[in-house]
Amino acid sequence: MRSIRTATSFINIKERNNMYPSAGLQTALNKMREMSVDSGSIYHQYVPVVTDSTTIGEFGAPILDSQNLNVLNDFVGLLKKVIATAVYNKTFNNPLVTLEGERMPLGQFIEDVYVNPAKARGFNVNDFAGLLQKYEAQIATQYLTVNSDLQYCVTITREKIRNAFTSWDQLEGLISGMINSLYNGAYITRYNQTKGLVTAAFTGNNVNYQLISDPEDEQTAKAMIMQMRAAYSKMQIPSTRYNAWNKVKGGDLALKTWSDPEDIVVLISADVEALVDVEVLARAFNMDRTSFLGRLIVVDDFSQYNDDGTVAVDGSNIKAMIADRAWFKIKTQDFVMDEFYNANNRTWQYYLNDVRMCNYSLFANAIVFATEAPTVDATAIEAGSDTASVKAGEKVTVPFTLTPPNATTTVTASTSADTYATATIKGKTVEITGVAEGSATITITAGEGVTDTIAVTVTA
C-alpha cells in the first residue's frame, strides 16, 4: 500500500511540474515581457506576468490568438533575445574561450607592429658626427584580418510553436532546443577553430617546436613535462628563439621577445594529462595547484575532424603547447541573432551570425611539443649570387633563400667538376672550396625540380 502511495505522489509531482513553469523559465519569459515594455511593442499588453501558478493555457492563449498575429510575431522576435540570455547556463563550456581577446567592432584588418629593443653602442667622447647620424628602429609589421564569417540557422514552424504551448516542459524544450542548435553549434566551432590554430601553425612550420619521445607512460610523460618546464623558464628571458618571425618571413630581422610568466598558458592533450597528476604538473612549473590550473587548458587532441568523425587534419603528433596568450589573435566582430518570417510557408528563420578574427601572431612566443617534425616543401631556391670566385685551396660562402622561408626540404649541393671545385651546405649558405685552377658549376637543389646554379671560377 505504501508503494502505491509513493508512486501516486511521484505522478502528482510530475504532473505539477508539467502544469507550472520552472523558476528559470519564469525568469526568461518575464524578461521577454520587460523587453516588450522597454521597446514599446504590444506583447506585454496581452501576455500576463508568469508566476508559480500561471498555467500554460493562460500564458499561451493571447500568443496563439489567430485574430492578433502581431502578438505571436512579437513573441518570436523576443524569443531570440531570451535565448541569448539563457545561453550562458545551457551551452558547451569552451575551455579555450579564455584565449580570446576583446571585441573588434569596426574594420576588417589590424596592423600589428613590434619594435625591436634598441642595440647598444659604445660611448665615444669624440664622436661628434654621431649627433647627426640617423638611427633606424627595427620594426616588424603583421596584418591580421577578419577571416571567419559563419552563420547558424534554424527554422521554427507555426505548428512547432503551437505544440510548444501544450505544456511548460514543451515550451522550455523549444527554447533549449534552439540554444543547443544555434549557440552550441557556434561554441563548438569556436573551440575547434582555436585548437586548429595550433595544428595549422605547426603543420605549416609557422611556429617553433621541440621534438619529444611519444609520452606513452608516466615516465615518458614526465620527461616531456621537464622539457616544457625548461621552455617555460626560457621564454621569460629576451630571446629571438621562441617567436617565429624570422623563421617564417626570412631576411635579416630577428625579433627579440619575452613573455611575462602570468601570460604563459599550457595546452595539453587529454591523453598526456591523464598520465601525469596535476600536482606533479604544478610542481614542475613551480606553482601551487590552484594557480597552475588557471594556466592549464586540456584539449581532447590537436586533430581536426569532419562531421562524420573522420580525420580532416591529422594533429596526432602534437602533444602539448606552451604559448604567450598574445600568440592567439582572436577577436569577435559580430555575434548577433536575426530572424525572418516567411509568409509563404508560415515559418520563422533564426540566424546566429558569428563574425570574427581567428589568427596567430608571429611576434609572440610559442613552442609546440611534437613527436615528428612538420614537412613543408620548398617551391623555389635562389642563390645570393649567380657567380663566385675563389682561389685554389680557399673557401667562399654564398647565401641562398628558400621559398617559403620556413620550408623544411633538405638542400643539397653538387658540382659539375670536383677536380676544380666542391661544395657543401652550411646552414643557409653553400660553402664552395677551390681545388684547382679552372671553372665549375655548383647546383643547389631543394627537392625535385627546385634548383639554382652558381658559376664558379677558381684561380691559382
Sequence and secondary structure as in RCSB ss.txt:
>XXXX:A:sequence
MRSIRTATSFINIKERNNMYPSAGLQTALNKMREMSVDSGSIYHQYVPVVTDSTTIGEFGAPILDSQNLNVLNDF
VGLLKKVIATAVYNKTFNNPLVTLEGERMPLGQFIEDVYVNPAKARGFNVNDFAGLLQKYEAQIATQYLTVNSDL
QYCVTITREKIRNAFTSWDQLEGLISGMINSLYNGAYITRYNQTKGLVTAAFTGNNVNYQLISDPEDEQTAKAMI
MQMRAAYSKMQIPSTRYNAWNKVKGGDLALKTWSDPEDIVVLISADVEALVDVEVLARAFNMDRTSFLGRLIVVD
DFSQYNDDGTVAVDGSNIKAMIADRAWFKIKTQDFVMDEFYNANNRTWQYYLNDVRMCNYSLFANAIVFATEAPT
VDATAIEAGSDTASVKAGEKVTVPFTLTPPNATTTVTASTSADTYATATIKGKTVEITGVAEGSATITITAGEGV
TDTIAVTVTA
>XXXX:A:secstr
 HHHHHHHHHHHHHHHHHHS  HHHHHHHHHHHHHHHHHT SHHHHS    TT  HHHHHTTTS TT HHHHHHH
HHHHHHHHHHHHHHHS   TTGGG      S SEEEEEEE         TT  GGGG      EEEEEEE  EEE
EEEEEEEHHHHHHHTT HHHHHHHHHHHHHHHHHHHHHHHHHHHHHHHHHHHHTT SEEEE     SHHHHHHHH
HHHHHHHHHTTS BSSSS HHHHH SS    B   GGGEEEEEEHHHHTTS HHHHHHHTT  HHHHHTTEEEES
 S EE TTS EEE  TTEEEEEEEGGGEEEEEEEEEEEEEEETTTTEEEEEEEEEEEEEE SSS EEEEESS   
   SEEEES SEEEEEBT EEEEEEEEESTT     EEEES TTTEEEEEETTEEEEEE SSEEEEEEEESSTT 
EEEEEEEEE 
